């Protein structure tokens, strides 16, 4: 999959004007590039490094999101 595909997907989601888009990826620099591309929209964007290599890494990412005050809780 090319890098353009996730960016296009995020841009398409932003057209729906959600309150927040959480971008997750292995490389924060690429996540930031996509976030920068969405700055023209009114949607708030948060970036997160996410490694699916281990349960510990996934849990760390989930804990990071749980610490964000601007993310609604689903539980």
BELVEN-V153315 format. One record per run of one state. SS is the DSSP state (H for helix, E for strand, - for the rest). FROM is the first residue (numbers start at 1). TO is the last residue. If there is no record, write none. Layout:
# BELVEN-V153315
ss->SS from->FROM to->TO
ss->SS from->FROM to->TO
This chain:
# BELVEN-V153315
ss->- from->1 to->2
ss->H from->3 to->14
ss->- from->15 to->19
ss->E from->20 to->25
ss->- from->26 to->27
ss->H from->28 to->37
ss->- from->38 to->43
ss->E from->44 to->49
ss->- from->50 to->54
ss->H from->55 to->67
ss->- from->68 to->75
